[in-house]
Each structure stands twice: as structure tokens, then as C-alpha cells.
């Protein structure tokens, strides 16, 4: 029997960091890892099928095959465009 791979799932949440380790068979994909950790039940309101994902900070497709020790990261959508946030801060500083 083939040895299992140790994969970590990570998501930065407003109330902390969600970290979960799963053991998967060799050849498992990002989609398999997300399904194995039951992300939708653990984090209601997050659509794990729509959220962008990456491995060690690099965006990857869901059919990306994983390697032992990979860290799958689920990225939440930005609430506001960073450039727009900078403009708002600059406008507030200029009006005081």
C-alpha cells in the first residue's frame, strides 16, 4: 500500500487562521484536498469551489497534483481594491 501524503489546508479568516491537515493518497489534487477537509461546512459563507487557490503562495488550478508537504491556500476575495483603499486614505488625509 502506498504511503499517504501529508497536506495542509490554510485560509486566513477574519477571526483567525483556519489550518487543517489531511492525509491523501499519492496523485491527489487540490480539489481532492479541499473536499477532504470539508471546507464548506467548517467555514459557512465561503464557496470553496469559487475561491482562488494556491500552493505555497503561487496560484494553481484545482486539478494541480499535490506533493507530500504541500500547503494548499484558499484565497478570500478582497473587500476593496487596494488602489481604491489608498485613494480613500489619501483623500481623508487631504481633507483634515
Secondary structure as UniProt FT lines:
FT   STRAND          5..13
FT   TURN            14..15
FT   STRAND          16..24
FT   TURN            26..27
FT   HELIX           30..36
FT   TURN            37..38
FT   HELIX           39..42
FT   TURN            44..45
FT   TURN            48..50
FT   STRAND          52..55
FT   TURN            56..57
FT   STRAND          58..59
FT   TURN            62..63
FT   TURN            68..69
FT   STRAND          71..75
FT   HELIX           82..95
//
